[in-house]
Amino acid sequence: MTKTITFPQLEQDDGKEDLQAVIPEHLCVGGTTDPFLYGGSGFAACIAAMERLTGLPAIYATIQFVSMGRSGETIRFTLENVSGGNSIKQCRLSASIGGKPFATLMGAAGDRSDPTVHQGSHAPIVPPVDHCVERSVARQISSNLNDLFEFRMAKGQMPDRRDWKGEVGLDTAFWIRKRSALTLSKLDLSVIADLAAMALPSALGKPASGNSLDNMIRFIAEPDGEWVLSCTQVASVYRGITHINTHIYSESGSLLAVASQSMALRVRPPS
């Protein structure tokens, strides 16, 4: 399987309406001791399954993972409930590994023909991509994700050591593209949005990360260029829980997706 794909690829489950996907090693994170499927890639696979099983484009989706997937394991996707009208369907999809629950996705898929257009959220003023320096996310997220995407920091800060201290209260923005030079897809946005934890050091001024409790994305439009601008704000940190919002824009400033996550905070000790 090519190492340019950003989420497990769907196949028809033999003799069934369900879909399945094998987890490739290059989409796993967590180091070499106990690697597991990156949540954003699992999220994208579930959204792709919803689209394939309904025959409609995703409008929004929210997911909760109840277990981890390992390299080589097979995820099976079942569309359990569909309701709604002719143009929009409300969906519930379950994903399992080895007969045990892996994740549950709730979402909507469909499309409406309406000429009304409005964009109330606008990209922050940041340096253009050519003026931004590439930054590695291998330390904070995974070398595998760093191999899939190029990250250029347009706003914020990143720790470079365990005792790092920075400014407090900053938002984060990254220009992001695929290293493969392949065009970004709508499903790639759900992979990118799961990088929300990278905003925590900018907000707190110290090394920090989090364990995701949920993941939500709302799609507006397909990417229309090589790069996207992912802008992330830590809305709150309180009693060990953080809520983080992400807006993803095209190079031209069009809003492509709105995402959010809740996480159990992990502040890394200085030594």
MARPAZA-168478 format. One record per residue: residue number from 0; x, y, z of N, C-alpha, C in turn; residue in one letter. Coordinates in steps of 0.2 Angstrom, whole numbers, plus 5000, padded with zeros to 4 digits. Layout:
k  n_c1  n_c2  n_c3  ca_c1  ca_c2  ca_c3  c_c1  c_c2  c_c3  r
NUM  X  Y  Z  X  Y  Z  X  Y  Z  A
...
END
This chain:
k  n_c1  n_c2  n_c3  ca_c1  ca_c2  ca_c3  c_c1  c_c2  c_c3  r
0  5004  4994  5000  5000  5000  5000  5004  5006  5000  M
1  5003  5011  4996  5007  5017  4995  5007  5021  5002  T
2  5013  5024  5003  5013  5028  5009  5011  5035  5008  K
3  5008  5037  5003  5006  5043  5002  4998  5044  5004  T
4  4995  5039  5005  4988  5039  5007  4988  5042  5015  I
5  4982  5046  5016  4982  5049  5023  4977  5046  5027  T
6  4973  5041  5025  4968  5037  5029  4967  5030  5026  F
7  4966  5025  5030  4965  5018  5027  4960  5018  5022  P
8  4961  5014  5016  4957  5014  5010  4952  5009  5011  Q
9  4946  5011  5009  4940  5007  5009  4939  5001  5004  L
10  4937  4995  5006  4936  4990  5002  4929  4987  5003  E
11  4925  4984  4999  4919  4980  5000  4921  4974  5004  Q
12  4917  4973  5010  4917  4967  5014  4914  4962  5010  D
13  4917  4956  5009  4915  4951  5004  4908  4948  5006  D
14  4904  4949  5002  4897  4946  5003  4892  4950  5007  G
15  4895  4956  5009  4891  4961  5013  4890  4968  5011  K
16  4886  4971  5013  4885  4979  5011  4890  4983  5015  E
17  4893  4980  5020  4898  4984  5025  4904  4985  5021  D
18  4908  4990  5023  4915  4991  5020  4920  4989  5025  L
19  4926  4989  5023  4932  4987  5028  4938  4991  5025  Q
20  4943  4991  5030  4949  4994  5028  4955  4992  5032  A
21  4961  4990  5030  4966  4988  5033  4971  4994  5035  V
22  4973  4994  5042  4977  4999  5044  4984  4999  5042  I
23  4986  5004  5038  4993  5003  5036  4998  5006  5042  P
24  5004  5003  5042  5009  5005  5047  5011  5013  5047  E
25  5011  5016  5041  5013  5023  5041  5008  5028  5043  H
26  5002  5025  5045  4997  5030  5048  4996  5029  5055  L
27  5001  5025  5058  5001  5024  5066  5006  5029  5069  C
28  5004  5031  5075  5008  5036  5079  5009  5033  5086  V
29  5013  5036  5090  5014  5033  5097  5020  5030  5098  G
30  5025  5031  5093  5032  5029  5094  5032  5022  5092  G
31  5038  5018  5094  5039  5012  5091  5037  5006  5096  T
32  5035  5008  5102  5034  5003  5107  5026  5001  5107  T
33  5022  5005  5106  5015  5004  5105  5011  5008  5100  D
34  5013  5008  5094  5010  5012  5089  5002  5010  5088  P
35  4998  5016  5086  4991  5015  5085  4989  5020  5080  F
36  4983  5018  5077  4981  5022  5071  4980  5029  5073  L
37  4982  5034  5070  4981  5041  5071  4974  5043  5070  Y
38  4971  5046  5076  4964  5048  5076  4961  5051  5070  G
39  4965  5056  5067  4962  5060  5061  4962  5055  5055  G
40  4966  5050  5055  4966  5046  5049  4960  5041  5050  S
41  4959  5039  5056  4953  5035  5058  4946  5038  5056  G
42  4946  5045  5058  4940  5049  5057  4939  5050  5050  F
43  4944  5051  5046  4943  5052  5039  4941  5045  5036  A
44  4943  5040  5038  4941  5033  5035  4933  5032  5037  A
45  4931  5034  5043  4924  5034  5045  4920  5038  5040  C
46  4922  5044  5039  4918  5049  5035  4918  5046  5028  I
47  4923  5044  5025  4923  5041  5019  4918  5035  5018  A
48  4918  5031  5023  4913  5026  5024  4906  5028  5023  A
49  4904  5033  5027  4898  5036  5027  4896  5039  5020  M
50  4901  5042  5017  4899  5045  5010  4898  5039  5005  E
51  4902  5034  5006  4902  5028  5001  4895  5025  5002  R
52  4893  5023  5009  4887  5019  5010  4881  5023  5009  L
53  4881  5030  5009  4875  5034  5008  4875  5037  5000  T
54  4881  5037  4997  4881  5040  4991  4881  5047  4991  G
55  4882  5050  4996  4881  5058  4997  4887  5061  5000  L
56  4889  5067  4999  4895  5070  5002  4893  5072  5009  P
57  4898  5071  5013  4898  5073  5020  4897  5080  5022  A
58  4892  5082  5026  4891  5089  5028  4895  5090  5035  I
59  4894  5086  5040  4897  5086  5046  4898  5079  5049  Y
60  4902  5079  5054  4903  5072  5057  4906  5073  5064  A
61  4904  5069  5069  4907  5069  5075  4909  5062  5077  T
62  4914  5060  5080  4916  5054  5082  4919  5053  5089  I
63  4918  5047  5092  4921  5045  5098  4924  5038  5097  Q
64  4930  5038  5099  4934  5032  5098  4934  5028  5105  F
65  4933  5022  5105  4932  5018  5111  4938  5013  5112  V
66  4942  5012  5107  4948  5008  5107  4953  5010  5102  S
67  4959  5007  5102  4964  5009  5097  4965  5004  5092  M
68  4966  5006  5086  4968  5001  5080  4975  5001  5079  G
69  4978  4995  5077  4985  4993  5077  4986  4992  5069  R
70  4992  4993  5067  4994  4991  5060  4993  4984  5058  S
71  4990  4983  5053  4988  4977  5050  4981  4974  5052  G
72  4978  4978  5057  4971  4976  5059  4966  4978  5054  E
73  4960  4975  5053  4955  4977  5049  4949  4980  5052  T
74  4947  4986  5050  4942  4990  5053  4936  4988  5048  I
75  4930  4987  5051  4924  4986  5047  4919  4991  5049  R
76  4916  4994  5044  4911  5000  5045  4904  4997  5043  F
77  4899  4999  5047  4892  4997  5046  4888  5003  5047  T
78  4884  5005  5042  4879  5011  5043  4873  5008  5047  L
79  4872  5010  5053  4867  5007  5057  4860  5011  5057  E
80  4860  5017  5055  4854  5021  5055  4855  5027  5050  N
81  4850  5028  5046  4849  5033  5042  4842  5036  5042  V
82  4841  5042  5043  4835  5045  5042  4836  5052  5039  S
83  4830  5055  5037  4830  5062  5034  4826  5062  5027  G
84  4827  5067  5024  4824  5068  5017  4827  5066  5011  G
85  4826  5068  5005  4829  5066  4999  4836  5069  4998  N
86  4837  5075  5001  4843  5078  4999  4848  5078  5005  S
87  4846  5077  5011  4851  5076  5017  4849  5070  5021  I
88  4854  5066  5023  4853  5060  5027  4856  5061  5034  K
89  4853  5060  5039  4856  5059  5046  4859  5052  5047  Q
90  4865  5051  5049  4868  5045  5049  4871  5043  5056  C
91  4871  5037  5057  4875  5034  5063  4879  5028  5060  R
92  4886  5028  5061  4890  5023  5058  4894  5020  5063  L
93  4895  5013  5064  4899  5010  5069  4905  5007  5065  S
94  4911  5007  5069  4917  5004  5066  4919  4999  5071  A
95  4921  4993  5069  4923  4988  5074  4930  4985  5071  S
96  4934  4982  5076  4940  4978  5074  4939  4972  5078  I
97  4940  4966  5074  4939  4960  5077  4933  4959  5081  G
98  4927  4962  5079  4921  4961  5082  4920  4965  5088  G
99  4925  4969  5090  4924  4974  5096  4924  4981  5093  K
100  4920  4985  5097  4919  4992  5095  4925  4996  5095  P
101  4926  5000  5089  4932  5004  5088  4930  5011  5089  F
102  4924  5013  5085  4922  5020  5085  4915  5021  5083  A
103  4912  5026  5085  4905  5027  5083  4905  5034  5080  T
104  4902  5035  5074  4902  5042  5071  4894  5044  5070  L
105  4893  5050  5071  4886  5053  5070  4888  5058  5065  M
106  4883  5059  5060  4885  5064  5055  4879  5065  5050  G
107  4880  5069  5045  4875  5071  5040  4878  5071  5033  A
108  4875  5069  5028  4877  5068  5022  4872  5071  5017  A
109  4874  5074  5012  4869  5077  5007  4871  5083  5004  G
110  4867  5086  5000  4868  5092  4996  4862  5096  4995  D
111  4862  5103  4994  4856  5106  4993  4858  5112  4987  R
112  4854  5113  4983  4855  5118  4978  4852  5125  4980  S
113  4856  5129  4982  4854  5136  4985  4859  5141  4983  D
114  4858  5146  4980  4863  5151  4978  4866  5156  4984  P
115  4863  5155  4990  4864  5160  4995  4872  5158  4998  T
116  4876  5163  4998  4883  5162  5001  4884  5168  5006  V
117  4888  5166  5011  4890  5170  5016  4896  5167  5020  H
118  4901  5171  5022  4907  5169  5026  4908  5174  5031  Q
119  4906  5172  5037  4907  5176  5043  4914  5176  5046  G
120  4917  5170  5045  4924  5169  5048  4929  5170  5043  S
121  4934  5174  5045  4939  5176  5040  4946  5174  5042  H
122  4951  5172  5038  4957  5170  5040  4961  5176  5043  A
123  4965  5174  5048  4969  5180  5051  4975  5182  5046  P
124  4977  5188  5047  4983  5191  5043  4989  5187  5046  I
125  4992  5183  5041  4998  5180  5043  5003  5180  5037  V
126  5009  5179  5038  5014  5179  5032  5012  5174  5027  P
127  5013  5175  5020  5012  5170  5015  5016  5164  5016  P
128  5014  5159  5013  5017  5153  5014  5025  5153  5012  V
129  5026  5157  5007  5033  5157  5005  5038  5161  5010  D
130  5035  5164  5014  5039  5168  5020  5039  5164  5026  H
131  5036  5158  5026  5036  5154  5033  5040  5148  5032  C
132  5043  5147  5038  5048  5142  5038  5045  5135  5040  V
133  5047  5130  5037  5045  5123  5038  5047  5121  5046  E
134  5042  5118  5049  5043  5116  5056  5041  5108  5056  R
135  5045  5104  5060  5044  5097  5060  5039  5096  5066  S
136  5034  5092  5065  5029  5090  5070  5031  5083  5073  V
137  5037  5080  5072  5039  5074  5074  5039  5073  5081  A
138  5042  5078  5085  5042  5078  5092  5035  5078  5095  R
139  5031  5083  5093  5025  5084  5096  5019  5079  5094  Q
140  5019  5077  5088  5014  5072  5085  5017  5066  5083  I
141  5020  5066  5077  5023  5059  5075  5027  5060  5069  S
142  5033  5057  5068  5037  5057  5062  5033  5055  5056  S
143  5028  5050  5057  5024  5047  5051  5020  5053  5048  N
144  5017  5057  5053  5013  5063  5050  5017  5068  5047  L
145  5023  5069  5050  5028  5074  5047  5030  5071  5040  N
146  5030  5065  5039  5032  5062  5032  5026  5063  5027  D
147  5020  5063  5029  5014  5064  5025  5013  5071  5023  L
148  5014  5076  5028  5012  5083  5027  5018  5088  5028  F
149  5019  5093  5024  5023  5098  5026  5020  5104  5030  E
150  5023  5106  5035  5020  5111  5040  5025  5117  5040  F
151  5022  5123  5038  5025  5129  5039  5021  5134  5044  R
152  5025  5135  5049  5022  5139  5055  5021  5146  5053  M
153  5014  5149  5053  5013  5156  5051  5011  5160  5057  A
154  5010  5156  5063  5008  5160  5069  5009  5155  5075  K
155  5011  5158  5080  5012  5153  5086  5019  5152  5088  G
156  5020  5146  5092  5026  5144  5094  5026  5137  5095  Q
157  5032  5133  5095  5033  5126  5096  5039  5125  5101  M
158  5038  5121  5106  5043  5119  5110  5049  5115  5107  P
159  5055  5116  5109  5060  5112  5106  5064  5108  5111  D
160  5062  5108  5117  5065  5104  5123  5060  5104  5129  R
161  5061  5099  5133  5056  5098  5139  5055  5104  5143  R
162  5061  5108  5144  5060  5113  5149  5059  5120  5145  D
163  5056  5120  5139  5055  5125  5135  5049  5130  5139  W
164  5050  5136  5138  5045  5141  5141  5044  5146  5135  K
165  5038  5148  5134  5036  5153  5129  5031  5158  5131  G
166  5029  5162  5127  5024  5167  5128  5017  5163  5129  E
167  5013  5166  5133  5006  5164  5135  5001  5167  5131  V
168  4996  5163  5129  4990  5166  5126  4990  5167  5118  G
169  4994  5163  5115  4995  5164  5107  4990  5159  5104  L
170  4988  5161  5098  4984  5156  5094  4990  5153  5089  D
171  4988  5148  5085  4992  5144  5081  4989  5144  5074  T
172  4994  5145  5069  4992  5144  5062  4997  5141  5058  A
173  4996  5136  5054  5000  5132  5050  4998  5132  5043  F
174  5003  5134  5038  5001  5132  5031  5003  5124  5030  W
175  4999  5121  5027  5000  5113  5027  4998  5111  5020  I
176  5003  5106  5017  5001  5103  5011  5004  5096  5011  R
177  5002  5092  5006  5004  5085  5006  5011  5085  5003  K
178  5016  5081  5006  5022  5080  5003  5022  5077  4996  R
179  5017  5073  4995  5017  5069  4989  5015  5073  4983  S
180  5014  5080  4984  5012  5084  4979  5005  5083  4976  A
181  5001  5078  4979  4994  5076  4977  4990  5082  4980  L
182  4984  5083  4976  4979  5088  4979  4976  5086  4985  T
183  4976  5091  4990  4972  5090  4996  4965  5088  4994  L
184  4962  5084  4998  4954  5082  4997  4951  5085  5003  S
185  4944  5085  5003  4940  5086  5009  4941  5082  5015  K
186  4942  5075  5013  4944  5071  5019  4951  5072  5022  L
187  4955  5075  5018  4962  5077  5021  4961  5082  5027  D
188  4956  5086  5026  4954  5091  5031  4953  5088  5038  L
189  4950  5083  5038  4948  5079  5045  4955  5077  5048  S
190  4959  5075  5043  4966  5072  5046  4970  5078  5049  V
191  4970  5084  5045  4973  5090  5047  4970  5093  5054  I
192  4963  5093  5054  4960  5096  5060  4962  5092  5067  A
193  4964  5086  5066  4965  5082  5072  4972  5084  5075  D
194  4975  5089  5072  4982  5091  5075  4981  5097  5080  L
195  4975  5097  5082  4973  5103  5086  4978  5104  5093  A
196  4980  5098  5095  4984  5098  5101  4991  5102  5100  A
197  4993  5103  5094  4999  5107  5093  4998  5114  5095  M
198  4992  5117  5096  4990  5124  5098  4991  5125  5106  A
199  4992  5119  5110  4992  5120  5117  4999  5123  5119  L
200  5005  5122  5117  5011  5126  5119  5010  5133  5118  P
201  5007  5135  5112  5006  5142  5111  5002  5146  5116  S
202  4997  5142  5118  4992  5145  5122  4994  5145  5130  A
203  4998  5140  5131  5000  5139  5138  5007  5141  5140  L
204  5011  5142  5134  5018  5144  5135  5023  5139  5138  G
205  5021  5132  5138  5025  5127  5140  5023  5120  5136  K
206  5027  5115  5136  5025  5109  5132  5019  5106  5135  P
207  5014  5104  5131  5008  5101  5133  5005  5098  5127  A
208  5001  5093  5128  4997  5089  5123  4990  5087  5126  S
209  4987  5083  5123  4981  5080  5126  4978  5074  5123  G
210  4974  5070  5126  4971  5064  5124  4964  5066  5122  N
211  4962  5065  5115  4956  5067  5113  4950  5063  5116  S
212  4945  5067  5117  4938  5064  5120  4933  5064  5114  L
213  4934  5068  5109  4929  5068  5104  4933  5072  5098  D
214  4929  5072  5092  4932  5075  5086  4926  5077  5082  N
215  4926  5083  5080  4920  5085  5076  4923  5090  5070  M
216  4920  5089  5064  4921  5093  5059  4915  5095  5055  I
217  4915  5101  5052  4909  5103  5048  4912  5106  5041  R
218  4910  5103  5036  4913  5104  5029  4909  5110  5026  F
219  4913  5114  5023  4910  5120  5019  4912  5119  5011  I
220  4918  5118  5010  4920  5117  5002  4926  5113  5002  A
221  4927  5111  4996  4933  5107  4994  4939  5111  4994  E
222  4945  5109  4995  4951  5113  4994  4952  5115  4987  P
223  4955  5120  4986  4955  5123  4979  4963  5124  4977  D
224  4967  5122  4981  4974  5124  4980  4979  5119  4983  G
225  4985  5120  4982  4990  5115  4985  4991  5116  4993  E
226  4990  5122  4996  4991  5123  5003  4984  5125  5006  W
227  4983  5123  5012  4978  5126  5017  4981  5129  5023  V
228  4977  5134  5026  4979  5137  5032  4975  5135  5037  L
229  4978  5131  5042  4974  5128  5048  4976  5133  5054  S
230  4970  5136  5056  4971  5141  5062  4967  5138  5068  C
231  4971  5138  5073  4968  5134  5079  4969  5139  5085  T
232  4963  5139  5089  4963  5143  5096  4961  5138  5101  Q
233  4965  5138  5107  4963  5135  5113  4957  5139  5116  V
234  4951  5137  5116  4946  5141  5119  4946  5141  5127  A
235  4948  5135  5130  4948  5135  5137  4952  5129  5139  S
236  4955  5130  5145  4958  5125  5149  4956  5125  5156  V
237  4953  5120  5159  4950  5120  5166  4949  5113  5168  Y
238  4952  5112  5175  4951  5106  5178  4953  5100  5174  R
239  4959  5101  5170  4962  5096  5167  4959  5094  5160  G
240  4954  5098  5158  4951  5097  5151  4952  5104  5147  I
241  4953  5103  5141  4954  5108  5136  4949  5107  5130  T
242  4946  5113  5128  4942  5113  5122  4946  5118  5116  H
243  4946  5115  5110  4950  5118  5105  4946  5119  5099  I
244  4947  5124  5095  4943  5126  5089  4948  5127  5083  N
245  4946  5124  5078  4951  5125  5072  4946  5127  5066  T
246  4949  5132  5062  4946  5134  5056  4951  5133  5050  H
247  4949  5130  5045  4954  5129  5039  4952  5133  5033  I
248  4956  5136  5030  4955  5141  5025  4959  5139  5019  Y
249  4957  5140  5013  4961  5139  5007  4966  5145  5006  S
250  4970  5144  5001  4975  5149  5000  4972  5156  4998  E
251  4966  5156  4995  4963  5162  4993  4959  5165  4999  S
252  4958  5161  5005  4955  5164  5010  4948  5161  5011  G
253  4945  5157  5007  4939  5154  5008  4939  5149  5014  S
254  4934  5149  5018  4933  5144  5023  4931  5137  5021  L
255  4935  5132  5022  4934  5126  5020  4931  5121  5025  L
256  4933  5122  5032  4930  5118  5037  4931  5121  5044  A
257  4926  5119  5048  4926  5121  5055  4927  5115  5059  V
258  4931  5114  5064  4932  5108  5068  4933  5110  5075  A
259  4932  5105  5080  4933  5106  5087  4935  5100  5090  S
260  4938  5100  5096  4940  5094  5100  4940  5096  5107  Q
261  4938  5091  5111  4939  5091  5118  4944  5086  5120  S
262  4948  5088  5125  4954  5084  5126  4955  5083  5134  M
263  4958  5078  5136  4961  5078  5143  4968  5080  5142  A
264  4969  5086  5146  4976  5089  5145  4981  5085  5148  L
265  4987  5085  5145  4993  5082  5147  4999  5087  5147  R
266  5001  5090  5153  5006  5095  5153  5013  5091  5155  V
267  5018  5092  5150  5024  5088  5151  5028  5091  5156  R
268  5031  5087  5161  5035  5090  5166  5042  5092  5163  P
269  5045  5096  5166  5052  5099  5163  5057  5094  5163  P
270  5057  5089  5167  5062  5083  5167  5059  5077  5169  S
END
